[in-house]
Amino acid sequence: MIPAMRAAILAVGSELLGTDRLDTNSLRLTEVLEGHGVELVGKAVVGDGEAAIAAEVRRMAALADLVLVTGGLGPTADDVTREAVAEALGRGLRHDPEILAGIEARFRRYGLRMPAVNRRQAQVLDGAVLMANPRGTAPGLRLDLGGDRAVFLFPGVPVELEAMIASDLVPWLAARSAGRGRERAVLKVASLPESTVEERIAPAYGEFGRERISILARPGEILLQFWAEGTAEERRRSLAAVARRLRDLVGPAVFTGRLDEDLAGAVGEALRARGETLATAESCTGGWLGQRITAVPGSSAWFQGGVVSYADRVKEELLGVPAELLAAHGAVSEPVARAMACGVRRRLGATWGLAVTGIAGPAGGSADKPVGTVHLALAGPGEGDEAVSHRGVRFPGDRERVRWMSTQLALEMLRRRLLGLAATEDGERPAAALAPGSAG
Amino acid sequence: MIPAMRAAILAVGSELLGTDRLDTNSLRLTEVLEGHGVELVGKAVVGDGEAAIAAEVRRMAALADLVLVTGGLGPTADDVTREAVAEALGRGLRHDPEILAGIEARFRRYGLRMPAVNRRQAQVLDGAVLMANPRGTAPGLRLDLGGDRAVFLFPGVPVELEAMIASDLVPWLAARSAGRGRERAVLKVASLPESTVEERIAPAYGEFGRERISILARPGEILLQFWAEGTAEERRRSLAAVARRLRDLVGPAVFTGRLDEDLAGAVGEALRARGETLATAESCTGGWLGQRITAVPGSSAWFQGGVVSYADRVKEELLGVPAELLAAHGAVSEPVARAMACGVRRRLGATWGLAVTGIAGPAGGSADKPVGTVHLALAGPGEGDEAVSHRGVRFPGDRERVRWMSTQLALEMLRRRLLGLAATEDGERPAAALAPGSAG
C-alpha cells in the first residue's frame, strides 16, 4: 500500500481508437496498481500524433505521481512516444550506442540484418533508466521526476509489457509499499436478485465500511467483492473475516469464493465429494449445459454425457419419452421435462439426470407458452425408485439470455439438492428473473 | 462524411477506472462517429473529480472539434460533470425551472416525490441546448462552440445515451455530412491461416488502396474488413466491388459476408437450402458444437439433436460404437470417430452425422496422443450406403482453445462437403493450427 500515490495510464496507438481492438494493457496495469494500493485517477487512449501524446503526458504528469505509457516505441515513423515525452517533459533525446548494439545483436541471433528504421529504437531520453526487453527490440524507459514521481514508457505488445511489469514496475512499486498492499476477494451468489443480496449484507457495510464491499450483478449471478489493505498477513486475516461474515449473512446461495469457479465447477466439486455422476438431457439449451460442465477440467470423473434432444423423435427414441406425453402436453411441459430427466438418468446409468426444455425464441412462442418459458427437471435417488423435482419458469430477454439462464438455473437446482437445501429461497421474488411460469 | 472533423470521447466515472467495468459507451460512440466519417483522435476515462474532468475537457476541446462526454450528470454529490465543463469552458451555470418541473413530473408519474438531490439535475450551462431524456431524469446538454465545434454531455447509462444518440447526435452529424459517410463491410474466412489470406488478397491492396482493407485474425477464423466513403449509393457500389474481388481472390474459404453470422449459421443455410438434417456426436467438446448450432435461430428446421458421449459406455450404448473398437484404438482415434459419426447419423435418422473426439487437456495426454489431438468424422450420403470422411489434427493451446477449434473445424468439414469442395486447401500448411495429428 503506497499511501496517497496517484497514477494515470496512457495507451498510444491509432489502432486502439477503433471498435475492434481494445486497450487491454490498461486493465493489466490497473490490476498491478490495485495490488499495491495505488489509486488510478485517469486513463486515456491517443493516436500516433506527437502533439496529442505530448499534451496528454503533460496533463497526466500534472494530475498523477506515476504515469504509465504503453505503445509507440516501435521502429516505424508513426512510433513517436519517445519524442512526444521528451517534448512534454522538456528533456533531450540522445542516441545510445550500447542499445543500438543490443538491437543489432538481437537481429543477428535470428540471422537477420537490422533494418535502418530500428536505429530509432536506440534513442534515450536524458536521465532515463533503461528497462530491458527480453522479448522484443525496443527497451522501455523510466524517467524519475523527483520524490516518488516517475513516468514509465512501456512497449505496447502485451508479452513485452508483461516482462517489464515483472522486472521493473513491480519492484519499483514494492520498494515504495514496504510489503503493504491492497487485495481483493470475492464470493459468488446464485439464484438471488441483487436487491435481496444487498438487503442481507447491509449489516456488513456498517461493520467493515461501505467502501470495502461491492455488489456486481451479472446474468443469473451476483459477484460480491471486498478489499483489504495492509501487510500480506493483515490482508489475509481481514479478507477471511469479511468472507465469513458475508457467508453468514447471505447463506447457502453463496456457491464459491473462487473468482475462476462457476456454478458448473461448484456442482462438480459436490458430485466428486459424494462419488456421484450426472447425465443431461437438453432441448432449448442445445448442448450449452454440457459445454459448461465439460469446460471444468477433470469433469469426466463425474459427468457421463448427455442427449441433445432437439427434435421430438430424439426425445422418444434416445430418452424414452412417451409419444403420448409429447402429444398431450407438448415438448415444453412439466411432464416431458420429468420424463427427459428420468430417461437420461436411466439410459446413461447416472446418479442424477438433469433436463431442460423450453422456448428460447425469437419464434415458437404462444399465448399459453410465451418465449422464455422453460421447464427443468432433476431426477435422482429418493424414496422408492427415484425422486424427481421440477421447476417451471419464464425468463425475460433474448434467445441467448433465455438459454444462458436455463443452464444457470439447472445447475443451481442440482447444487441445492446435492447440499440438501430447499429448492427456492424466500428472497427469490416472483417478479424477479426466476418467476414461476404460472405467473407469466 | 464530414471532411476533417475530429472528435474526442471522455467517459466520467470512478467505477470505470477498475478492472471489472469497461467503458462500453465509447465503443458505441466510436461506431457512430465512424459511420459519419468523423476521425476519433483520443478517448479517456477520468474519475469523479471536478478538476480532473475540467482539465480533460479543456485538453480535448483544444484537440478536437467535437467532444463527447458521458457520465456524471446524475443527482448525487459526485456527479460534477456540469460544474467541471462550466469551469473548463468559462460558462455560467443556472437553474432551469422548466427542467425541474419535468423531473418532478417524472417522479410523480411513478407515484414518488422528487428527492431534493435531484434539483441539481436541473442546472444548465449558459447557452446550452437541451437534449430530452425519455428514459431517465437528467437531460443531456449540447454546447455550440462556434463553427462546427461542439461539446455534448450525455448521461452514462447506456439506454439513456442510446436514445440521445438517435434523437440528437445522429441528426447533428447528418446535417453536417450531407448524406456522405463511411461504411464497413466484412467477409469471414475459415480454415486458412492469416498469412495465406494475406498473400491471396495482396492484389486487392494495389487495386483499392492498402488503407481500405484490413485483416483481423481470430481463433479459427479470419475477418476481412473493408471500408468505403461517399454517399449511400457510392458506398454500396464500392463495397460490392471490393467484396466481389476479395471473394475471387480468397476463394470458397470465404463462408459469409455477414458480421453477425458464424460458421454454424453458414452451415445451417446450406443444409436448409438442400432440405437436409444434421446430428452430432461430441466427446471432448461436450455439447459446444450443439450449443453453437442451436444458437442459430430456427436451427430446429435442420438440426435433429445429438449425443454428448463423454463416457465410453455412452459411446457404446447410445451410438453403437463397438466395445472392441474402443479397446483396440482408444476413444480418441480415427475408427472411433468414424463409428460415432455413423452411429449418431443412423440413430437420429439425420442426413449427416458429425463427430468429434479428442484430448482437450490439461490432463489425459500421452506421448502417443498428446493434449490437442482431435479426430473428427463426417458421415453422410454417398456411394453404397454412406460415405464417411475423417480428419486427424492436433491443436495448440489450452482446453478452451482446443475445444473451440474442434467445433470450428467440425463445422468447416461439413460446410466444405455440402458445397462440394476439397476437404483441405493448399494454403493450409502442416505447421499451422490445423496440423495433421501425424505431424505432432
Boltz contact constraints between the chains, C-beta under 6 A:
constraints:
  - contact:
      token1: [A, 17]
      token2: [B, 40]
      max_distance: 6.0
  - contact:
      token1: [A, 19]
      token2: [B, 27]
      max_distance: 6.0
  - contact:
      token1: [A, 19]
      token2: [B, 30]
      max_distance: 6.0
  - contact:
      token1: [A, 19]
      token2: [B, 31]
      max_distance: 6.0
  - contact:
      token1: [A, 27]
      token2: [B, 19]
      max_distance: 6.0
  - contact:
      token1: [A, 30]
      token2: [B, 19]
      max_distance: 6.0
  - contact:
      token1: [A, 31]
      token2: [B, 19]
      max_distance: 6.0
  - contact:
      token1: [A, 40]
      token2: [B, 17]
      max_distance: 6.0
  - contact:
      token1: [A, 41]
      token2: [B, 47]
      max_distance: 6.0
  - contact:
      token1: [A, 42]
      token2: [B, 46]
      max_distance: 6.0
  - contact:
      token1: [A, 43]
      token2: [B, 45]
      max_distance: 6.0
  - contact:
      token1: [A, 44]
      token2: [B, 44]
      max_distance: 6.0
  - contact:
      token1: [A, 45]
      token2: [B, 43]
      max_distance: 6.0
  - contact:
      token1: [A, 46]
      token2: [B, 42]
      max_distance: 6.0
  - contact:
      token1: [A, 47]
      token2: [B, 41]
      max_distance: 6.0
  - contact:
      token1: [A, 52]
      token2: [B, 63]
      max_distance: 6.0
  - contact:
      token1: [A, 55]
      token2: [B, 59]
      max_distance: 6.0
  - contact:
      token1: [A, 59]
      token2: [B, 55]
      max_distance: 6.0
  - contact:
      token1: [A, 59]
      token2: [B, 59]
      max_distance: 6.0
  - contact:
      token1: [A, 286]
      token2: [B, 290]
      max_distance: 6.0
  - contact:
      token1: [A, 286]
      token2: [B, 291]
      max_distance: 6.0
  - contact:
      token1: [A, 286]
      token2: [B, 294]
      max_distance: 6.0
  - contact:
      token1: [A, 287]
      token2: [B, 287]
      max_distance: 6.0
  - contact:
      token1: [A, 287]
      token2: [B, 290]
      max_distance: 6.0
  - contact:
      token1: [A, 287]
      token2: [B, 291]
      max_distance: 6.0
  - contact:
      token1: [A, 288]
      token2: [B, 291]
      max_distance: 6.0
  - contact:
      token1: [A, 290]
      token2: [B, 286]
      max_distance: 6.0
  - contact:
      token1: [A, 290]
      token2: [B, 287]
      max_distance: 6.0
  - contact:
      token1: [A, 290]
      token2: [B, 308]
      max_distance: 6.0
  - contact:
      token1: [A, 291]
      token2: [B, 286]
      max_distance: 6.0
  - contact:
      token1: [A, 291]
      token2: [B, 287]
      max_distance: 6.0
  - contact:
      token1: [A, 291]
      token2: [B, 288]
      max_distance: 6.0
  - contact:
      token1: [A, 291]
      token2: [B, 291]
      max_distance: 6.0
  - contact:
      token1: [A, 294]
      token2: [B, 286]
      max_distance: 6.0
  - contact:
      token1: [A, 297]
      token2: [B, 362]
      max_distance: 6.0
  - contact:
      token1: [A, 300]
      token2: [B, 310]
      max_distance: 6.0
  - contact:
      token1: [A, 303]
      token2: [B, 310]
      max_distance: 6.0
  - contact:
      token1: [A, 304]
      token2: [B, 311]
      max_distance: 6.0
  - contact:
      token1: [A, 305]
      token2: [B, 308]
      max_distance: 6.0
  - contact:
      token1: [A, 305]
      token2: [B, 309]
      max_distance: 6.0
  - contact:
      token1: [A, 305]
      token2: [B, 310]
      max_distance: 6.0
  - contact:
      token1: [A, 305]
      token2: [B, 311]
      max_distance: 6.0
  - contact:
      token1: [A, 305]
      token2: [B, 314]
      max_distance: 6.0
  - contact:
      token1: [A, 306]
      token2: [B, 308]
      max_distance: 6.0
  - contact:
      token1: [A, 307]
      token2: [B, 307]
      max_distance: 6.0
  - contact:
      token1: [A, 308]
      token2: [B, 290]
      max_distance: 6.0
  - contact:
      token1: [A, 308]
      token2: [B, 305]
      max_distance: 6.0
  - contact:
      token1: [A, 308]
      token2: [B, 306]
      max_distance: 6.0
  - contact:
      token1: [A, 309]
      token2: [B, 305]
      max_distance: 6.0
  - contact:
      token1: [A, 310]
      token2: [B, 300]
      max_distance: 6.0
  - contact:
      token1: [A, 310]
      token2: [B, 303]
      max_distance: 6.0
  - contact:
      token1: [A, 310]
      token2: [B, 305]
      max_distance: 6.0
  - contact:
      token1: [A, 311]
      token2: [B, 304]
      max_distance: 6.0
  - contact:
      token1: [A, 311]
      token2: [B, 305]
      max_distance: 6.0
  - contact:
      token1: [A, 314]
      token2: [B, 305]
      max_distance: 6.0
  - contact:
      token1: [A, 314]
      token2: [B, 348]
      max_distance: 6.0
  - contact:
      token1: [A, 348]
      token2: [B, 314]
      max_distance: 6.0
  - contact:
      token1: [A, 362]
      token2: [B, 297]
      max_distance: 6.0
